[in-house]
C-alpha cells in the first residue's frame, strides 16, 4: 500500500485553465493536464524568482519534492509546445 499523498500549500488559483494552439479546433487536439500544484511551482520559481528552497518552504514540502513537481511541469509544458497540444489546468 502506498503512502497517502500530502496536501501542499497553494496560494493562488489560476484564472485561465485552458491553453491551446491558435487556429486548431479543440476536437483535433490532444490535451496535457497540468495540476494546480505544478502551476504553483512554476509561479514561485519563474514569476516570483525564488530559489528552490524558498519555493519548497512556501509550498510546505521538501526541496526534492518541489524539484520533482517542477520537473513534471516543465516536461508537460515542453510536450504541449513541441507537439502542439492543448494544456488543461486541473485541480487534483
Wavefront OBJ file of the C-alpha trace (Angstrom):
o trace
v 0.000 0.000 0.000
v 1.428 3.374 -0.989
v 1.816 6.306 1.319
v -1.064 8.847 1.205
v -0.331 11.994 -0.758
v 0.324 15.090 1.349
v -1.543 18.314 0.704
v 0.668 21.154 -0.495
v 0.125 24.783 0.359
v -1.176 26.563 -2.733
v -1.639 30.309 -2.583
v -3.151 31.060 -5.935
v -5.801 29.768 -8.262
v -5.261 30.357 -11.982
v -7.877 32.488 -13.731
v -7.331 30.688 -17.018
v -7.414 26.912 -17.016
v -7.094 26.116 -20.708
v -4.481 26.990 -23.330
v -4.439 25.776 -26.910
v -2.597 26.406 -30.158
v -4.226 29.109 -32.273
v -6.106 28.053 -35.363
v -6.581 24.377 -34.474
v -10.059 23.220 -33.406
v -10.217 21.612 -29.939
v -11.648 18.402 -31.355
v -8.356 17.903 -33.239
v -6.095 18.429 -30.205
v -4.702 16.130 -27.580
v -4.646 17.574 -24.060
v -1.840 17.682 -21.490
v -3.073 18.083 -17.891
v -1.148 20.404 -15.569
v -2.099 20.361 -11.870
v -2.590 23.415 -9.649
v 0.423 22.153 -7.699
v 2.575 22.303 -10.847
v 1.236 25.761 -11.707
v 2.119 26.980 -8.208
v 5.654 25.603 -8.573
v 6.063 27.382 -11.921
v 4.713 30.625 -10.462
v 7.014 30.600 -7.457
v 10.142 29.631 -9.397
v 9.698 31.632 -12.605
v 7.363 34.539 -11.853
v 8.385 35.258 -8.256
v 12.067 34.361 -8.935
v 12.518 32.411 -5.706
v 15.193 29.763 -5.245
v 14.092 26.158 -4.837
v 14.480 26.111 -1.058
v 12.259 29.198 -0.703
v 9.712 27.707 -3.107
v 9.650 24.437 -1.179
v 9.084 26.294 2.094
v 6.204 28.270 0.612
v 4.588 25.063 -0.675
v 5.236 23.300 2.642
v 7.229 20.475 1.056
v 10.809 19.278 0.784
v 13.211 20.685 -1.779
v 13.477 17.329 -3.558
v 9.681 17.013 -3.821
v 9.468 20.576 -5.125
v 12.079 19.677 -7.770
v 10.012 16.663 -8.874
v 6.866 18.817 -9.157
v 8.731 21.481 -11.148
v 10.360 18.916 -13.468
v 6.977 17.346 -14.147
v 5.515 20.752 -15.042
v 8.416 21.611 -17.371
v 8.109 18.254 -19.135
v 4.347 18.603 -19.661
v 4.654 22.156 -20.984
v 7.508 21.168 -23.292
v 5.487 18.295 -24.733
v 2.480 20.577 -25.284
v 4.538 23.285 -27.015
v 6.632 20.959 -29.175
v 3.812 18.609 -30.179
v 1.104 21.293 -30.498
v -1.152 20.010 -27.716
v -3.619 21.896 -25.521
v -2.865 22.451 -21.821
v -5.612 21.955 -19.247
v -5.046 23.103 -15.661
v -6.802 20.717 -13.278
v -7.408 20.738 -9.532
v -6.135 17.339 -8.473
l 1 2 3 4 5 6 7 8 9 10 11 12 13 14 15 16 17 18 19 20 21 22 23 24 25 26 27 28 29 30 31 32 33 34 35 36 37 38 39 40 41 42 43 44 45 46 47 48 49 50 51 52 53 54 55 56 57 58 59 60 61 62 63 64 65 66 67 68 69 70 71 72 73 74 75 76 77 78 79 80 81 82 83 84 85 86 87 88 89 90 91 92
